[in-house]
C-alpha cells in the first residue's frame, strides 16, 4: 500500500486537539480589522470546532494527523 499524501492547504488551516477534534480559525479575521468593533475582533482570537458534517471529508485530507 503506498503512503498517503497530506493535503497541505488543509494541514495549514486545521488544528487537531489532543482528543482528536478538528479545530479551525474564523473567517474574515485578518482583513480590514480596524473598522470592526472590538467585540468582533475578540471573537477571532480563539479556534472553533469544525462542523460535524465536514469532519469526515476533512479527515481524509489529513491521513496522519
C-alpha positions in Angstrom: 0.0 0.0 0.0 1.5 3.4 -0.9 1.8 6.2 1.5 -1.0 8.8 1.5 -0.2 12.4 1.0 -1.4 15.1 3.4 -3.3 18.0 1.8 -1.0 20.9 2.8 -3.7 23.5 2.5 -5.9 21.7 5.0 -2.9 21.0 7.2 -2.1 24.7 7.4 -5.7 25.7 8.2 -6.8 22.9 10.6 -5.6 22.1 14.1 -6.2 18.7 15.7 -6.6 18.7 19.5 -5.3 16.0 21.8 -8.7 14.3 21.9 -8.8 14.2 18.1 -11.3 17.1 17.4 -10.7 19.3 14.4 -10.5 23.0 15.1 -10.4 25.9 12.6 -10.0 29.7 12.6 -12.9 32.0 11.9 -13.3 33.6 8.5 -12.7 37.3 7.8 -10.3 37.7 10.7 -7.4 39.4 9.0 -8.8 41.9 6.5 -10.0 45.4 7.4 -9.8 44.8 11.1 -9.7 48.5 12.1 -13.3 49.0 11.0 -14.6 46.2 13.0 -15.8 46.6 16.6 -13.8 45.3 19.5 -16.4 42.7 20.2 -15.9 41.2 16.8 -12.1 41.2 16.9 -12.2 39.4 20.3 -14.3 36.7 18.7 -11.5 36.0 16.2 -9.0 35.2 19.0 -9.9 31.5 19.6 -10.3 28.5 17.5 -13.7 27.0 16.7 -14.6 23.3 16.2 -15.3 22.2 12.6 -18.9 21.4 11.8 -19.7 17.7 12.3 -21.0 17.5 8.7 -17.5 18.4 7.4 -15.4 16.3 9.7 -15.4 13.1 7.6 -14.4 15.0 4.4 -11.6 16.9 6.1 -10.1 13.9 7.9 -9.5 12.3 4.5 -7.3 15.2 3.7 -5.2 14.7 6.9 -4.5 11.0 7.0 -1.6 11.1 9.5 -2.9 13.8 11.9 
